[in-house]
Structure formats: structure tokens, C-alpha cells
Amino acid sequence: MSTYKDSKSNESIDRDRVFSFDIETRPCKPELVDKFTPPFEEFNEAELKYGNIKDPVKIQEKLNNAKIAHCKAEAAYLAKAQDKAALSPFTGSICAVGVYGKGGVLTKYDHDGKSEPEIIRWFWEVYERLCIRETRKGKKIYLAGWNSDTFDIPFLIKRSWYHGIRIPDNVIDVCLSSRHLWTTNLVDLMTVFNAGGDWQKRRFKLDLAGEYLAIGNKVNTKNQLFHELFYSEIEEDVSLAIRYYEQDLKLTFDIACHLLTEGMQ
């Protein structure tokens, strides 16, 4: 009977064959949120329940209060949509893309004078070079993200469509069709870390995985978002944003090297 010590399938994948990637996003114009956010449900007076109230004045008062509450709820709904605009490719854009490997970090920021289309094209060029044209001793190279199946790759695809950028062959099949986990160069480490659990209900954070595996932690930004720091006029904020981003890339890389084994191909 075969055992682990009889096989190399449980050995970690060589670090030369592992790269991590991550994107950072920012909100687009506020009017796009109004355009692409589903409208808030209209106020329906017929659904208002008055109970045993008979007094016309009290009835009108309850109606007025209900209308005010509905207006406040609608304002809160739209404000939340504005706050989360960077999380949707319809209302947000990519301001940074990074790839990290054994040789160090490669990044493209729009602070470098790069437009979003240039940033996206650069990433697809790196993807094609690493995952299509190159191998390591005939073996595939893995490009690993965290929550990348449901955020980074779909965001990159939609923004590529928006700008008319060619997406490399097999990316659409890899990301948008049903597949077995290890048939692709693109790996979502959050799915791997969940180890077969219901990942939609247990969306583990990168920081939790890093701490649990005793690998490291994210940089503390005191609840400030990347784009808020990155576009600040304060130099220390910008520096903090970059340290935060590059640590995310390194942490993802180290977790990938910890989790991925030859038997997972």
C-alpha cells in the first residue's frame, strides 16, 4: 500500500514555481454608482399598517413618519453603495496590480503614470509569460491570489472588457466555468484554506490565515482603505499604503508556499 513516505506528492511545490498576485481598486465617478446601483424599493403606502388607529391626524402622522424613514433608508442605501464603489468593476477601477515571487515584488501603480489599461495589460503579459510560455523544469507555474476567483480575476476581466483589452486564452474558461480546483495555473488560496468547507459562508480573511499558520500578518492601516491612503496628500499615508500592499503580496506568496503541494496538480 502506498504511503506518503513512498511518494513525493505531499512535498511542497518549489518556491520558484509559485507567484502571488493582488489588485487594488478605487471608486470611479460618483454618477456611475447612481447608474449601476439597483434602485431602492419605492415607498408603497398601501403596505403601511395602521393597526387600530382611527384618528385621521394620527394616521397622517404615521404616514409622514414612514415616508421620512423610507427617505433615510434610501439615503443610507445610496451612501453604502458609494462607500463600496471600489468593490465593483462597474463603479470602480484598478489602481494597482502586483505579482510577487521568490525574486521579489513586481508592481504597477497609477502613481507611476500608468493608466488603468496599461496596468491591466501589464498583468496579462505577466500572466501569459509565467503561466503559458514558461515552465519550471517542464512543470506548471502557479499564480495564487486570495479570494481571487470571486474578486480579482472577475474584476480584471470586466475592466478588460470595458477597455477592449484582449484577455489571454483560457482565462475565461478557467475563471467562469465549472472546473476542478487543480486544473489551472490560477489558484484561489482562500478556497484551498477552507479545505472543502462552505466557503461562501466562511470567507476567511488573509490576515486570519497568516496568523493561524504563524506566517505573518497584514500591515495595520487603522481601518483606512488602500485608495484612501494611496491618494492622500500626506507622504506617510502613501508610504503606508504601499507597505500594506506589498506585505499582502508577500503574505499571500508565503501562504501559497505553505499550502500547495505536488499532489494538488
Secondary structure, DSSP 8 states (H G I E B T S, - for coil): ---GGG-STTSB--GGGEEEEEEEEEE--HHHHHHHS-------GGG---TT---HHHHHHHHHHHHHHHHHHHHHHHHHHHHTGGGSTTTEEEEEEEEEETTEEEEEEGGGT--HHHHHHHHHHHHHIIIII--BTTB--EEEESSIIIIIHHHHHHHHHHHT----TTHHHHHHS---GGGSSEEEHHHHHHTTS-TTT----HHHHHHHTTS------TT--HHHHHT-SSHHHHHHHHHHHHHHHHHHHHHHHHH-BGGG-
